[in-house]
Amino acid sequence: MSLEEFHNFAKKKNIKFDVITFFEVLEHQDRPMEFLQMVKELLKDGEYIAGSVPNRERLFVKIDWKYFHGDYPPHHFLIFSQTALYRTFKLAGFKNIEIIKLDFPKEALPSYLEKKLFGNIDKLKIWLKSKAVENHRIAISLAVEDMNKFSCSNFVLILKIFKKLRNIILYSFALPYWSKLKENGIHLYFQAVNHEK
């Protein structure tokens, strides 16, 4: 069922929920207020919603916008800051709204610094992985750490060593960013309470 079909079904059956979660969903809605109204109507009074959205104020957001197109339509119709997300829930009638900004994950720094310093070298990395596993399609989605599942060649060991060296070198460029990691994480997490009265 679509959400609209389920919403109609639940209204006919008088089904209401204690908690409704939607992680990485709200940014995909082309009619967010209608979506939130349906969620409210499916939620018992005084009960909770919880979920997450991408943080438009995250560290390295410009790199994401340059190399990844997930924040643009047709993938995402909306991008939220902490303030915009809070105001959206307030306008929709939720109370006790809590927006949580997490720290940017330290383990993600090498990938972002690589793109910042060298541009997008993903095609080269995929080509190298496809030489090791002898399958381009698998190489696209496979992390270097998981390549032993598909190949036991010495080339896999070399790629793992290269990745560790890359991380060590790139972490040396990370010093200016350490103070910016706090509350500049990739996602905003939220919870709020439905108050009909």
Buried (B, 14 or more C-beta within 10 A) or exposed (E): EEBEEEBEEBEEEEEBBEEBEBEEBBBBBEEBEBBBBBBBEBBEEEBBBBBBBBBBBBBBBEBBBEEEEEBEEEEBBBBBBBEBBBEBBEEBBBEEBEBEBBEBEEEBBBBBBBBBEEEEEEEEBBEBBBBBBEEEEBBEEBEBEEBBEBBEBEBBEEBBEEBEEBBEEBBEBBEEBEEEBEBBBBBBBBBBBBEEE
